[in-house]
């Protein structure tokens, strides 16, 4: 059974005044210059289709299937001259209740979950993280589809799965 999925990011939030990673608004409360979020494929813009669910069992196509797993690596690079605070918010669109679980590392240390503990997407949200000027944080998002009672039903349906990532940031 193969299930195609989608995922998106939004690394800006208009409610904080950050309209894009290179916002030049004159209000000192907000991030200036280059707050860069990237992965191996691209530098994130305000919205991108990320390749979170590349699957080595399917030639790195974006396919999730029961018991499949992999990791997605991304970086938050503070190229500004200010220390910043940021938060990560994850949400999913999961109409068929796919049993997806995650764990999240920051700079190679578990923030959420552990080597033996997986959590739902809503446990991934990171409230406030400080990042000094000219520093970079590395994130590793591990994902896995655990067995569920409805896996056969999901495979028979026209199913999709979406994980969204939102990053809000402001200068200290």
C-alpha positions in Angstrom: 0.0 0.0 0.0 1.4 3.4 -0.9 0.0 6.7 0.4 1.0 9.9 -1.1 1.2 12.9 1.2 1.8 16.6 1.2 3.5 18.9 3.6 4.0 22.7 3.7 5.7 25.2 5.8 5.1 28.8 6.7 8.0 30.4 8.3 6.4 33.8 8.8 3.5 35.2 10.7 1.9 38.4 9.8 0.6 38.9 13.3 4.2 39.4 14.5 5.0 41.8 11.6 7.5 39.4 10.0 6.3 39.3 6.4 9.2 37.4 5.0 12.6 36.2 6.1 14.2 39.4 4.9 11.6 41.9 6.3 12.9 45.4 6.6 10.1 46.9 8.7 11.4 49.7 10.9 9.8 48.5 14.2 12.7 47.3 16.4 10.5 44.6 18.0 10.7 42.5 14.8 13.5 40.5 13.1 15.5 42.3 10.5 18.0 41.1 8.0 18.2 37.4 7.2 16.6 34.8 9.4 17.2 31.8 7.2 15.4 28.5 7.5 16.6 25.8 5.1 16.9 22.1 4.4 19.0 20.1 1.9 16.8 21.2 -0.9 15.9 24.8 -0.4 15.9 28.0 1.6 12.3 28.3 2.9 10.2 31.2 1.7 6.9 32.3 3.3 5.3 29.1 2.0 7.0 26.1 0.4 6.2 22.5 -0.3 8.8 20.7 1.9 10.0 17.2 1.3 9.5 16.1 4.9 8.4 12.6 4.0 11.0 11.4 1.6 11.0 7.7 1.9 14.2 5.6 1.1 12.0 2.5 0.6 10.4 4.3 -2.4 13.6 5.9 -4.0 13.1 8.9 -1.8 9.8 9.7 -3.3 7.4 11.4 -0.9 5.4 8.2 0.1 4.3 7.2 3.5 3.2 3.7 4.2 2.5 1.6 7.3 5.7 1.1 9.3 7.7 3.5 7.1 9.9 6.1 8.7 12.7 8.6 8.0 14.1 11.9 9.2 13.8 15.4 8.0 16.6 17.8 8.8 16.3 21.6 8.7 18.2 24.6 10.0 17.2 27.9 11.6 20.1 30.4 10.9 20.1 33.8 12.6 22.0 36.0 10.2 20.7 39.1 11.8 22.7 41.3 14.2 20.2 40.7 17.0 19.4 37.8 19.3 16.0 36.4 18.5 13.3 34.4 20.1 11.3 32.0 17.9 8.7 29.3 18.3 7.9 26.3 16.2 4.3 25.2 15.6 3.2 22.0 13.8 -0.3 21.1 12.6 -1.6 18.3 10.5 -4.4 17.6 8.1 -5.2 13.9 8.7 -8.7 13.1 7.6 -8.1 9.3 7.8 -6.5 9.2 11.2 -3.1 7.9 10.0 -1.1 6.8 13.0 1.8 9.2 12.4 4.2 9.7 15.3 7.3 12.0 15.7 10.3 12.9 17.8 12.3 16.1 17.5 16.0 16.9 18.1 17.6 20.3 18.4 21.3 20.3 17.9 21.4 16.5 18.3 19.6 16.4 21.6 16.0 15.3 22.0 13.5 18.1 22.7 10.4 15.9 22.2 10.3 12.2 22.4 13.4 9.9 22.9 15.0 7.0 21.2 12.1 4.8 22.3 9.3 7.4 22.7 7.3 8.8 19.8 4.6 11.5 20.1 1.8 13.0 18.1 2.4 16.1 16.0 0.8 18.4 18.7 3.5 17.6 21.2 6.2 19.0 18.8 5.3 22.6 19.4 8.2 24.6 20.9 7.2 27.7 22.7 10.2 30.0 22.9 13.7 29.3 21.9 16.5 31.9 21.9 19.0 32.1 19.1 21.9 34.5 19.3 23.1 36.6 16.4 25.1 34.6 13.8 24.2 31.2 15.3 22.3 28.3 13.8 20.1 25.6 15.2 19.8 22.2 13.6 16.5 20.3 13.9 15.9 16.6 13.1 12.3 15.6 12.8 11.9 11.9 12.9 8.6 10.5 11.5 7.1 7.1 11.5 3.7 5.5 10.6 2.8 3.1 13.4 0.3 0.3 12.9 -3.3 1.3 13.2 -6.6 -0.5 13.0 -7.6 1.5 9.9 -4.5 0.9 7.7 -6.3 -1.2 5.1 -9.1 1.4 4.9 -6.6 4.2 4.4 -4.9 2.2 1.6 -8.2 1.7 -0.2 -9.2 5.3 0.1 -7.8 8.3 -1.8 -5.9 9.4 1.3 -3.4 12.2 1.9 -1.5 13.5 4.9 -0.2 17.1 5.5 2.1 18.4 8.1 2.5 22.1 8.3 5.4 23.9 10.1 5.1 27.5 11.2 8.0 29.5 12.6 7.4 32.8 14.4 10.4 35.0 15.4 11.1 38.3 16.9 14.2 40.1 18.1 14.9 40.4 21.8 
